[in-house]
């Protein structure tokens, strides 16, 4: 499978947002994560920090503002 875990990273704290995201979209409100079953999670105010495709991890961080 090609899904990735999505984490919100703030300082040393790392919070799992979605275990197996199939799609990640940047939207004006933040970041939307979708899984293969259609579950949708919006992480308001977040921005993409890193996408590590080898580790199947996508790291988000709080946006500025």
PyMOL Python script that loads the backbone (N, CA, C, O; Angstrom):
from pymol import cmd

cmd.read_pdbstr("""\
ATOM      1  N   UNK A   1       0.833  -1.191   0.000  1.00  0.00           N
ATOM      2  CA  UNK A   1       0.000   0.000   0.000  1.00  0.00           C
ATOM      3  C   UNK A   1       0.877   1.254   0.000  1.00  0.00           C
ATOM      4  O   UNK A   1       2.059   1.205   0.341  1.00  0.00           O
ATOM      5  N   UNK A   2       0.284   2.350  -0.381  1.00  0.00           N
ATOM      6  CA  UNK A   2       1.053   3.592  -0.478  1.00  0.00           C
ATOM      7  C   UNK A   2       0.543   4.667   0.477  1.00  0.00           C
ATOM      8  O   UNK A   2       0.879   5.840   0.314  1.00  0.00           O
ATOM      9  N   UNK A   3      -0.254   4.291   1.460  1.00  0.00           N
ATOM     10  CA  UNK A   3      -0.747   5.273   2.427  1.00  0.00           C
ATOM     11  C   UNK A   3       0.386   5.712   3.350  1.00  0.00           C
ATOM     12  O   UNK A   3       1.386   5.014   3.520  1.00  0.00           O
ATOM     13  N   UNK A   4       0.200   6.882   3.935  1.00  0.00           N
ATOM     14  CA  UNK A   4       1.188   7.433   4.860  1.00  0.00           C
ATOM     15  C   UNK A   4       0.516   7.893   6.137  1.00  0.00           C
ATOM     16  O   UNK A   4      -0.647   8.297   6.134  1.00  0.00           O
ATOM     17  N   UNK A   5       1.261   7.828   7.225  1.00  0.00           N
ATOM     18  CA  UNK A   5       0.798   8.379   8.500  1.00  0.00           C
ATOM     19  C   UNK A   5       1.024   9.885   8.466  1.00  0.00           C
ATOM     20  O   UNK A   5       2.056  10.360   7.990  1.00  0.00           O
ATOM     21  N   UNK A   6       0.046  10.631   8.978  1.00  0.00           N
ATOM     22  CA  UNK A   6       0.145  12.091   9.019  1.00  0.00           C
ATOM     23  C   UNK A   6       0.239  12.512  10.482  1.00  0.00           C
ATOM     24  O   UNK A   6      -0.584  12.118  11.308  1.00  0.00           O
ATOM     25  N   UNK A   7       1.248  13.312  10.787  1.00  0.00           N
ATOM     26  CA  UNK A   7       1.474  13.797  12.149  1.00  0.00           C
ATOM     27  C   UNK A   7       1.477  15.319  12.167  1.00  0.00           C
ATOM     28  O   UNK A   7       1.919  15.961  11.214  1.00  0.00           O
ATOM     29  N   UNK A   8       0.982  15.887  13.256  1.00  0.00           N
ATOM     30  CA  UNK A   8       1.113  17.318  13.520  1.00  0.00           C
ATOM     31  C   UNK A   8       2.226  17.459  14.541  1.00  0.00           C
ATOM     32  O   UNK A   8       2.138  16.921  15.644  1.00  0.00           O
ATOM     33  N   UNK A   9       3.277  18.183  14.172  1.00  0.00           N
ATOM     34  CA  UNK A   9       4.462  18.334  15.021  1.00  0.00           C
ATOM     35  C   UNK A   9       4.509  19.753  15.552  1.00  0.00           C
ATOM     36  O   UNK A   9       4.469  20.720  14.792  1.00  0.00           O
ATOM     37  N   UNK A  10       4.596  19.862  16.882  1.00  0.00           N
ATOM     38  CA  UNK A  10       4.715  21.157  17.534  1.00  0.00           C
ATOM     39  C   UNK A  10       5.787  21.043  18.611  1.00  0.00           C
ATOM     40  O   UNK A  10       5.570  20.423  19.651  1.00  0.00           O
ATOM     41  N   UNK A  11       6.947  21.645  18.353  1.00  0.00           N
ATOM     42  CA  UNK A  11       8.068  21.486  19.273  1.00  0.00           C
ATOM     43  C   UNK A  11       8.522  20.043  19.274  1.00  0.00           C
ATOM     44  O   UNK A  11       8.805  19.480  18.216  1.00  0.00           O
ATOM     45  N   UNK A  12       8.594  19.432  20.457  1.00  0.00           N
ATOM     46  CA  UNK A  12       8.982  18.023  20.572  1.00  0.00           C
ATOM     47  C   UNK A  12       7.774  17.094  20.556  1.00  0.00           C
ATOM     48  O   UNK A  12       7.931  15.873  20.590  1.00  0.00           O
ATOM     49  N   UNK A  13       6.580  17.658  20.506  1.00  0.00           N
ATOM     50  CA  UNK A  13       5.355  16.863  20.538  1.00  0.00           C
ATOM     51  C   UNK A  13       4.914  16.493  19.130  1.00  0.00           C
ATOM     52  O   UNK A  13       4.916  17.321  18.219  1.00  0.00           O
ATOM     53  N   UNK A  14       4.536  15.226  18.974  1.00  0.00           N
ATOM     54  CA  UNK A  14       4.106  14.693  17.678  1.00  0.00           C
ATOM     55  C   UNK A  14       2.758  14.005  17.873  1.00  0.00           C
ATOM     56  O   UNK A  14       2.667  13.023  18.610  1.00  0.00           O
ATOM     57  N   UNK A  15       1.706  14.513  17.217  1.00  0.00           N
ATOM     58  CA  UNK A  15       0.354  13.986  17.377  1.00  0.00           C
ATOM     59  C   UNK A  15      -0.103  13.336  16.070  1.00  0.00           C
ATOM     60  O   UNK A  15      -0.045  13.954  15.007  1.00  0.00           O
ATOM     61  N   UNK A  16      -0.557  12.085  16.161  1.00  0.00           N
ATOM     62  CA  UNK A  16      -1.046  11.382  14.975  1.00  0.00           C
ATOM     63  C   UNK A  16      -2.373  11.993  14.543  1.00  0.00           C
ATOM     64  O   UNK A  16      -3.308  12.091  15.337  1.00  0.00           O
ATOM     65  N   UNK A  17      -2.448  12.402  13.287  1.00  0.00           N
ATOM     66  CA  UNK A  17      -3.678  12.963  12.721  1.00  0.00           C
ATOM     67  C   UNK A  17      -4.465  11.868  12.013  1.00  0.00           C
ATOM     68  O   UNK A  17      -5.675  11.744  12.201  1.00  0.00           O
ATOM     69  N   UNK A  18      -3.767  11.068  11.191  1.00  0.00           N
ATOM     70  CA  UNK A  18      -4.409   9.987  10.455  1.00  0.00           C
ATOM     71  C   UNK A  18      -3.370   8.895  10.222  1.00  0.00           C
ATOM     72  O   UNK A  18      -2.257   9.176   9.777  1.00  0.00           O
ATOM     73  N   UNK A  19      -3.733   7.653  10.522  1.00  0.00           N
ATOM     74  CA  UNK A  19      -2.808   6.532  10.411  1.00  0.00           C
ATOM     75  C   UNK A  19      -2.473   6.180   8.963  1.00  0.00           C
ATOM     76  O   UNK A  19      -1.308   5.945   8.640  1.00  0.00           O
ATOM     77  N   UNK A  20      -3.467   6.143   8.099  1.00  0.00           N
ATOM     78  CA  UNK A  20      -3.242   5.706   6.720  1.00  0.00           C
ATOM     79  C   UNK A  20      -3.912   6.660   5.732  1.00  0.00           C
ATOM     80  O   UNK A  20      -4.952   6.341   5.157  1.00  0.00           O
ATOM     81  N   UNK A  21      -3.312   7.821   5.545  1.00  0.00           N
ATOM     82  CA  UNK A  21      -3.855   8.803   4.610  1.00  0.00           C
ATOM     83  C   UNK A  21      -3.484   8.418   3.185  1.00  0.00           C
ATOM     84  O   UNK A  21      -2.335   8.078   2.901  1.00  0.00           O
ATOM     85  N   UNK A  22      -4.458   8.473   2.300  1.00  0.00           N
ATOM     86  CA  UNK A  22      -4.226   8.178   0.890  1.00  0.00           C
ATOM     87  C   UNK A  22      -4.031   9.464   0.087  1.00  0.00           C
ATOM     88  O   UNK A  22      -3.424   9.452  -0.984  1.00  0.00           O
ATOM     89  N   UNK A  23      -4.552  10.571   0.618  1.00  0.00           N
ATOM     90  CA  UNK A  23      -4.459  11.850  -0.081  1.00  0.00           C
ATOM     91  C   UNK A  23      -4.344  12.970   0.939  1.00  0.00           C
ATOM     92  O   UNK A  23      -5.022  12.961   1.966  1.00  0.00           O
ATOM     93  N   UNK A  24      -3.475  13.939   0.646  1.00  0.00           N
ATOM     94  CA  UNK A  24      -3.292  15.111   1.505  1.00  0.00           C
ATOM     95  C   UNK A  24      -3.388  16.337   0.604  1.00  0.00           C
ATOM     96  O   UNK A  24      -2.681  16.444  -0.398  1.00  0.00           O
ATOM     97  N   UNK A  25      -4.272  17.258   0.974  1.00  0.00           N
ATOM     98  CA  UNK A  25      -4.490  18.447   0.152  1.00  0.00           C
ATOM     99  C   UNK A  25      -4.279  19.709   0.986  1.00  0.00           C
ATOM    100  O   UNK A  25      -4.715  19.800   2.133  1.00  0.00           O
ATOM    101  N   UNK A  26      -3.605  20.667   0.382  1.00  0.00           N
ATOM    102  CA  UNK A  26      -3.429  21.970   1.004  1.00  0.00           C
ATOM    103  C   UNK A  26      -4.620  22.830   0.578  1.00  0.00           C
ATOM    104  O   UNK A  26      -4.867  23.015  -0.614  1.00  0.00           O
ATOM    105  N   UNK A  27      -5.345  23.345   1.552  1.00  0.00           N
ATOM    106  CA  UNK A  27      -6.511  24.190   1.292  1.00  0.00           C
ATOM    107  C   UNK A  27      -6.338  25.503   2.055  1.00  0.00           C
ATOM    108  O   UNK A  27      -5.493  25.579   2.947  1.00  0.00           O
ATOM    109  N   UNK A  28      -7.108  26.527   1.732  1.00  0.00           N
ATOM    110  CA  UNK A  28      -6.953  27.804   2.440  1.00  0.00           C
ATOM    111  C   UNK A  28      -7.095  27.696   3.962  1.00  0.00           C
ATOM    112  O   UNK A  28      -6.469  28.461   4.694  1.00  0.00           O
ATOM    113  N   UNK A  29      -7.912  26.754   4.442  1.00  0.00           N
ATOM    114  CA  UNK A  29      -8.134  26.608   5.895  1.00  0.00           C
ATOM    115  C   UNK A  29      -7.027  25.842   6.598  1.00  0.00           C
ATOM    116  O   UNK A  29      -6.920  25.904   7.823  1.00  0.00           O
ATOM    117  N   UNK A  30      -6.196  25.118   5.846  1.00  0.00           N
ATOM    118  CA  UNK A  30      -5.142  24.299   6.448  1.00  0.00           C
ATOM    119  C   UNK A  30      -4.798  23.124   5.560  1.00  0.00           C
ATOM    120  O   UNK A  30      -4.478  23.302   4.385  1.00  0.00           O
ATOM    121  N   UNK A  31      -4.862  21.912   6.120  1.00  0.00           N
ATOM    122  CA  UNK A  31      -4.532  20.691   5.385  1.00  0.00           C
ATOM    123  C   UNK A  31      -5.662  19.684   5.582  1.00  0.00           C
ATOM    124  O   UNK A  31      -6.122  19.464   6.702  1.00  0.00           O
ATOM    125  N   UNK A  32      -6.102  19.078   4.483  1.00  0.00           N
ATOM    126  CA  UNK A  32      -7.138  18.044   4.522  1.00  0.00           C
ATOM    127  C   UNK A  32      -6.483  16.697   4.238  1.00  0.00           C
ATOM    128  O   UNK A  32      -5.727  16.553   3.277  1.00  0.00           O
ATOM    129  N   UNK A  33      -6.782  15.709   5.086  1.00  0.00           N
ATOM    130  CA  UNK A  33      -6.289  14.347   4.907  1.00  0.00           C
ATOM    131  C   UNK A  33      -7.480  13.444   4.621  1.00  0.00           C
ATOM    132  O   UNK A  33      -8.517  13.540   5.277  1.00  0.00           O
ATOM    133  N   UNK A  34      -7.320  12.557   3.625  1.00  0.00           N
ATOM    134  CA  UNK A  34      -8.371  11.611   3.258  1.00  0.00           C
ATOM    135  C   UNK A  34      -7.806  10.198   3.278  1.00  0.00           C
ATOM    136  O   UNK A  34      -6.684   9.970   2.827  1.00  0.00           O
ATOM    137  N   UNK A  35      -8.587   9.239   3.806  1.00  0.00           N
ATOM    138  CA  UNK A  35      -8.151   7.842   3.739  1.00  0.00           C
ATOM    139  C   UNK A  35      -8.910   7.123   2.631  1.00  0.00           C
ATOM    140  O   UNK A  35      -9.759   7.723   1.973  1.00  0.00           O
ATOM    141  N   UNK A  36      -8.614   5.848   2.420  1.00  0.00           N
ATOM    142  CA  UNK A  36      -9.208   5.096   1.317  1.00  0.00           C
ATOM    143  C   UNK A  36     -10.695   4.833   1.515  1.00  0.00           C
ATOM    144  O   UNK A  36     -11.399   4.533   0.550  1.00  0.00           O
ATOM    145  N   UNK A  37     -11.182   4.939   2.741  1.00  0.00           N
ATOM    146  CA  UNK A  37     -12.602   4.729   3.019  1.00  0.00           C
ATOM    147  C   UNK A  37     -13.414   6.016   2.955  1.00  0.00           C
ATOM    148  O   UNK A  37     -14.630   5.996   3.142  1.00  0.00           O
ATOM    149  N   UNK A  38     -12.739   7.138   2.690  1.00  0.00           N
ATOM    150  CA  UNK A  38     -13.430   8.411   2.561  1.00  0.00           C
ATOM    151  C   UNK A  38     -13.462   9.254   3.822  1.00  0.00           C
ATOM    152  O   UNK A  38     -14.059  10.330   3.827  1.00  0.00           O
ATOM    153  N   UNK A  39     -12.824   8.780   4.905  1.00  0.00           N
ATOM    154  CA  UNK A  39     -12.762   9.610   6.113  1.00  0.00           C
ATOM    155  C   UNK A  39     -11.938  10.854   5.797  1.00  0.00           C
ATOM    156  O   UNK A  39     -10.891  10.777   5.153  1.00  0.00           O
ATOM    157  N   UNK A  40     -12.428  11.991   6.258  1.00  0.00           N
ATOM    158  CA  UNK A  40     -11.799  13.281   5.967  1.00  0.00           C
ATOM    159  C   UNK A  40     -11.503  13.992   7.270  1.00  0.00           C
ATOM    160  O   UNK A  40     -12.363  14.087   8.146  1.00  0.00           O
ATOM    161  N   UNK A  41     -10.270  14.499   7.398  1.00  0.00           N
ATOM    162  CA  UNK A  41      -9.901  15.294   8.569  1.00  0.00           C
ATOM    163  C   UNK A  41      -9.248  16.575   8.104  1.00  0.00           C
ATOM    164  O   UNK A  41      -8.335  16.565   7.279  1.00  0.00           O
ATOM    165  N   UNK A  42      -9.733  17.686   8.650  1.00  0.00           N
ATOM    166  CA  UNK A  42      -9.140  18.995   8.376  1.00  0.00           C
ATOM    167  C   UNK A  42      -8.276  19.375   9.569  1.00  0.00           C
ATOM    168  O   UNK A  42      -8.737  19.355  10.710  1.00  0.00           O
ATOM    169  N   UNK A  43      -7.030  19.718   9.302  1.00  0.00           N
ATOM    170  CA  UNK A  43      -6.134  20.227  10.341  1.00  0.00           C
ATOM    171  C   UNK A  43      -6.051  21.729  10.093  1.00  0.00           C
ATOM    172  O   UNK A  43      -5.272  22.199   9.263  1.00  0.00           O
ATOM    173  N   UNK A  44      -6.873  22.469  10.836  1.00  0.00           N
ATOM    174  CA  UNK A  44      -6.983  23.908  10.619  1.00  0.00           C
ATOM    175  C   UNK A  44      -5.684  24.628  10.932  1.00  0.00           C
ATOM    176  O   UNK A  44      -5.052  24.380  11.959  1.00  0.00           O
ATOM    177  N   UNK A  45      -5.296  25.524  10.032  1.00  0.00           N
ATOM    178  CA  UNK A  45      -4.124  26.363  10.239  1.00  0.00           C
ATOM    179  C   UNK A  45      -2.796  25.656  10.038  1.00  0.00           C
ATOM    180  O   UNK A  45      -1.746  26.281  10.192  1.00  0.00           O
ATOM    181  N   UNK A  46      -2.805  24.371   9.698  1.00  0.00           N
ATOM    182  CA  UNK A  46      -1.559  23.626   9.536  1.00  0.00           C
ATOM    183  C   UNK A  46      -0.950  23.869   8.161  1.00  0.00           C
ATOM    184  O   UNK A  46      -1.645  24.215   7.205  1.00  0.00           O
ATOM    185  N   UNK A  47       0.351  23.682   8.084  1.00  0.00           N
ATOM    186  CA  UNK A  47       1.077  23.740   6.820  1.00  0.00           C
ATOM    187  C   UNK A  47       1.953  22.500   6.714  1.00  0.00           C
ATOM    188  O   UNK A  47       2.303  21.886   7.722  1.00  0.00           O
ATOM    189  N   UNK A  48       2.304  22.140   5.485  1.00  0.00           N
ATOM    190  CA  UNK A  48       3.165  20.986   5.252  1.00  0.00           C
ATOM    191  C   UNK A  48       4.584  21.319   5.673  1.00  0.00           C
ATOM    192  O   UNK A  48       5.124  22.353   5.281  1.00  0.00           O
ATOM    193  N   UNK A  49       5.191  20.451   6.469  1.00  0.00           N
ATOM    194  CA  UNK A  49       6.579  20.630   6.884  1.00  0.00           C
ATOM    195  C   UNK A  49       7.487  19.677   6.121  1.00  0.00           C
ATOM    196  O   UNK A  49       8.529  20.086   5.608  1.00  0.00           O
ATOM    197  N   UNK A  50       7.095  18.397   6.045  1.00  0.00           N
ATOM    198  CA  UNK A  50       7.938  17.398   5.382  1.00  0.00           C
ATOM    199  C   UNK A  50       7.091  16.230   4.910  1.00  0.00           C
ATOM    200  O   UNK A  50       6.158  15.815   5.598  1.00  0.00           O
ATOM    201  N   UNK A  51       7.413  15.702   3.741  1.00  0.00           N
ATOM    202  CA  UNK A  51       6.789  14.477   3.241  1.00  0.00           C
ATOM    203  C   UNK A  51       7.914  13.473   3.018  1.00  0.00           C
ATOM    204  O   UNK A  51       8.691  13.609   2.073  1.00  0.00           O
ATOM    205  N   UNK A  52       8.004  12.466   3.886  1.00  0.00           N
ATOM    206  CA  UNK A  52       9.028  11.435   3.773  1.00  0.00           C
ATOM    207  C   UNK A  52       8.362  10.194   3.201  1.00  0.00           C
ATOM    208  O   UNK A  52       7.755   9.416   3.937  1.00  0.00           O
ATOM    209  N   UNK A  53       8.474  10.006   1.896  1.00  0.00           N
ATOM    210  CA  UNK A  53       7.776   8.916   1.221  1.00  0.00           C
ATOM    211  C   UNK A  53       8.416   7.564   1.489  1.00  0.00           C
ATOM    212  O   UNK A  53       7.742   6.539   1.384  1.00  0.00           O
ATOM    213  N   UNK A  54       9.699   7.533   1.832  1.00  0.00           N
ATOM    214  CA  UNK A  54      10.365   6.278   2.174  1.00  0.00           C
ATOM    215  C   UNK A  54       9.816   5.744   3.493  1.00  0.00           C
ATOM    216  O   UNK A  54       9.574   4.545   3.628  1.00  0.00           O
ATOM    217  N   UNK A  55       9.620   6.635   4.466  1.00  0.00           N
ATOM    218  CA  UNK A  55       9.083   6.244   5.780  1.00  0.00           C
ATOM    219  C   UNK A  55       7.562   6.246   5.823  1.00  0.00           C
ATOM    220  O   UNK A  55       6.975   5.860   6.834  1.00  0.00           O
ATOM    221  N   UNK A  56       6.909   6.678   4.737  1.00  0.00           N
ATOM    222  CA  UNK A  56       5.448   6.791   4.683  1.00  0.00           C
ATOM    223  C   UNK A  56       4.941   7.719   5.791  1.00  0.00           C
ATOM    224  O   UNK A  56       3.977   7.399   6.487  1.00  0.00           O
ATOM    225  N   UNK A  57       5.598   8.866   5.945  1.00  0.00           N
ATOM    226  CA  UNK A  57       5.219   9.864   6.951  1.00  0.00           C
ATOM    227  C   UNK A  57       5.063  11.239   6.309  1.00  0.00           C
ATOM    228  O   UNK A  57       5.866  11.655   5.475  1.00  0.00           O
ATOM    229  N   UNK A  58       4.015  11.920   6.721  1.00  0.00           N
ATOM    230  CA  UNK A  58       3.813  13.309   6.314  1.00  0.00           C
ATOM    231  C   UNK A  58       3.732  14.124   7.598  1.00  0.00           C
ATOM    232  O   UNK A  58       2.915  13.850   8.477  1.00  0.00           O
ATOM    233  N   UNK A  59       4.592  15.125   7.688  1.00  0.00           N
ATOM    234  CA  UNK A  59       4.646  15.950   8.896  1.00  0.00           C
ATOM    235  C   UNK A  59       4.053  17.324   8.606  1.00  0.00           C
ATOM    236  O   UNK A  59       4.425  17.988   7.638  1.00  0.00           O
ATOM    237  N   UNK A  60       3.135  17.729   9.453  1.00  0.00           N
ATOM    238  CA  UNK A  60       2.522  19.047   9.386  1.00  0.00           C
ATOM    239  C   UNK A  60       3.010  19.847  10.571  1.00  0.00           C
ATOM    240  O   UNK A  60       3.447  19.280  11.572  1.00  0.00           O
ATOM    241  N   UNK A  61       2.937  21.174  10.463  1.00  0.00           N
ATOM    242  CA  UNK A  61       3.252  22.029  11.599  1.00  0.00           C
ATOM    243  C   UNK A  61       2.226  23.155  11.641  1.00  0.00           C
ATOM    244  O   UNK A  61       1.614  23.488  10.626  1.00  0.00           O
ATOM    245  N   UNK A  62       2.045  23.734  12.815  1.00  0.00           N
ATOM    246  CA  UNK A  62       1.106  24.860  12.913  1.00  0.00           C
ATOM    247  C   UNK A  62       1.585  26.005  12.022  1.00  0.00           C
ATOM    248  O   UNK A  62       2.777  26.305  11.965  1.00  0.00           O
ATOM    249  N   UNK A  63       0.648  26.631  11.336  1.00  0.00           N
ATOM    250  CA  UNK A  63       0.992  27.772  10.476  1.00  0.00           C
ATOM    251  C   UNK A  63       1.227  29.008  11.301  1.00  0.00           C
ATOM    252  O   UNK A  63       0.874  29.073  12.479  1.00  0.00           O
ATOM    253  N   UNK A  64       1.819  29.972  10.673  1.00  0.00           N
ATOM    254  CA  UNK A  64       2.061  31.247  11.352  1.00  0.00           C
ATOM    255  C   UNK A  64       0.831  32.114  11.246  1.00  0.00           C
ATOM    256  O   UNK A  64       0.148  32.122  10.222  1.00  0.00           O
ATOM    257  N   UNK A  65       0.557  32.832  12.292  1.00  0.00           N
ATOM    258  CA  UNK A  65      -0.578  33.739  12.231  1.00  0.00           C
ATOM    259  C   UNK A  65      -1.393  33.600  13.385  1.00  0.00           C
ATOM    260  O   UNK A  65      -2.405  34.288  13.513  1.00  0.00           O
TER     261      UNK A  65
END
""", "prot")
cmd.dss("prot")
cmd.show_as("cartoon", "prot")
cmd.util.cbc("prot")
cmd.orient("prot")
